[in-house]
Amino acid sequence: ENVDPQKTAFVLRKAWTLYSVTPLYRFHRGRLRDYARLLSAFIAAEKQKGLAVEVGVELDIKVAVSSLADLRGSEQDQAAVLVQLSLRSRASSRNSEDKLVWSGWFCSVYGDDLSENMPEDFTCLPLFLTHGAESYTSVVGSWFQKTFDCCFRRLAISPLNLSWMVAMWAGCKLDRAASAVELVFSIPHLSQPLDISYAIHPEDAKALWDTVQKTPGEITQEEVDVFMDCLYAHFHRHFKIHLSAAKLVKVSTAVASAHCDGIVKILHSQYLPGVLMLLTELAISQIQ
Amino acid sequence: MDETVAEYIRRTVLKIPRDEIKTMLQKWGFLSEAQLQTLNFHQIKDNISQEVVQLCEENSADIKQAAVLDIIYNHIYQNKRMWSVYQMKKTGEEWEYFDITDFKKKFKGRLRSALKNVTITFKEYEDNAIWIRVAWGTPYKKPNQYKPSYVVYHSQTPYVFISASVLKSNLPLLCQALIVASNYHDIREMELRSHSLNSLKDIVFKRYSQNFQTYYPKPLQGGNVEPESADIRIVRENRSEKERIHRLNREVFGSGPQPKLEFAQYKLETMFKSDPKMGVLDKKEPFRCLVKFSSPHLLESLKSLAPAGMADAPLSPLLTCIPHKARNYFKIREKKGLFPENFVSP
C-alpha cells in the first residue's frame, strides 16, 4: 500500500488516547465543512456556559474537519476523518500562526467484521484516537454523540492483548538501531506497591521470537504464550518471582508502545497499518 | 545587600511551606527574635518572602549567610534529593584524631586552589554529621547558587553521602578535596543510591535489624499468620507452608523495619536457558536484560511478595542481599564452572 508518509506523519511519536465508537448515523463526507462550522459553534456555546475549555475569553477556537484517504486498510474501510482544534489569538491575528491544541481522528483499518452487514445510513469508523486536553475531547465527543447518535467508550487494553502486541512488535525487523523491548508490570495490592520494568535487548528479544514463531506472517495464541512463558521463566530463574501473576500494564518497543489504560504511541511509519489494524480489532470487540 | 543575594534569599524562602517558615528562620538565627515578630506569616508567601528580604537587607546579609539558610532547608527536606554513597579508603589502620577546623581548612584550600569562584559552607549537626554545601563557578563566572552540591560526612566513618548538582564535571574535584581534607587516600562510588538519606545511613552503618542465625526449637507464636478462628470448622489451608514462609522472611529480612529504598536495578548478562523440548532460543551468548524494581518502600514490598503468593520463599539472594551488600545497582553474569545456576555479581 502506498501510504503518503507526509499525510500520516502527524500520527507518529504522539501519545494517543483510544476510544471505541459505535457507527455514525447519517454522516455525510460531503458535509465536512458544515460539520466544522457546527462543531465550532457548539464549542463556543459550551465556553459561554462556562463549561469545558480552559482558555480565556480572548481566544478563538478554530475547527477543521478533513478526510484522510490514506488512512484505511482496504477499499471496504471508510477513509479516516480528522478533527483539529486550533487556537487563534484575536489580539495578534495578523502575525501569529494558529496553534494546534487538540487532534482527534476516527479510523477503520480492516474493520470488515463491523462494516460487513451494516445498513447504508451508518458509517463505520470504530477507532477514535485523541491527543490534547481531556476537556476538548469531552466537548468534541459530546457533539458527535448528539449529531450522529454514536457512543464513545475508553478502550482499555488487557494484559492478554498487550502480550500479543509485545510479541508481534518484538519480532519486527527494523533497519535502524532499535530501542529495548520493555514490559512494565505492576503489583498494586501489596503493603507497598511494586513496579517492575523488564527491558530486553531488542536483538535478543527478536532472536527469541524468531525461534518461537513457526509460520512467518502468522501468529498464534500459543506462540505468544510460549514467548511470554520464556520471559517469565528467565525472570523467575533470577528473582524467584512469578511475573505471570503480576499485572502487565505497559509494553514498549521500537515499533510502538501501549498502556493498559488505552494509550498508544506509534513510532515507526512502516508498521502503522499493522498497529492500526490491531487497534481497530480491539475497538470492534469492545463495541460488539 | 547584593541583589543576587536578595533574589536567592527570596526564592529560598518561597520554597518553604508557609507553616514552616518561622521555625526555619529561627533555626537560621540570622534575624533577631524581635525582627521575626514583625513578620506577618498569615499573608501569601510572596509577601512573606519580600518582608524577609527586607529584614535581611537591614542586617546586610551576604551569600555566606544565605547559603546557611539553604543548607537548613535541604537538611530538613533531604529526601527531595537523590543521594549517592561514596566510601573512602585509608592506607594504614591508624586512627587519627579528627580535627574539624583542620578538615574545613584543607577542604576549602583544595577546592579554591583549583577553582577560584566557589562558595563553600559548612554546618555541623548533633549526630556528628557535617553538611557541606558547594556552589560552583568557573574562572570567569560567579558560582551558580541554584545548582549546588551537598555533601554529608560522618567523621567517625569512611562514608560520604553526596547529592551532586547537575554539573557532574565537578565531582572528581569534590572527591579529591574530601580525601585530602579527611586524610584518606582513595574514594570510590558505591552502587547505592536513594532519596532517603537516613536509609542509606542505616544500610552502610548497619543500623537496621539484620538476620541473625538463631535456632528456633519450635515455631514462634508471635508475628505469625492470622489468629485462630474460634469456629473449629474453619481450617486454614497450607498453614505450615504459610508459617514456613514467615519464618524464612524473618530469617532473611530480620524482624525490624527495613531501610527505605525506592528502587533496585539489575543489568543481566546471563544465558537464556529453557526446556530443550520447547525448541526455543539456544544461543551461546547472553540474553541481555535490564530489570528495575520500584516502590515507595522497596524492601518492605519485596518482603511481602512470598506471603502474597507472588514469589517463592526464600526469595532470591539477588534481592535479599541489597542491605548487607549495601548496593542497589547490580551487574549479573553467569558463573562459569560447576554450578551454572549460581550468579556472580562483580
Interface residues (C-beta under 8 A of the other chain):
Chain A: A180 I187 H189 L190 S191 Q192 P193 L194 D195 I196 S197 Y198 A199 I200 H201 D204 A207 L208 T211 V212 V226 C230 A233 H234 F235 R237 H238 F239 K240 I241 H242 A245 A246
Chain B: Y266 L268 T270 F272 K273 S274 M278 G279 V280 L281 D282 K283 F287 R288 C289 L290 V291 K292 F293 S294 S295 P296 H297 L298 E300 S301 L302 S304 L305 A308 G309 M310 A311 D312 P314 L315 S316 L318 L319 I332 F343
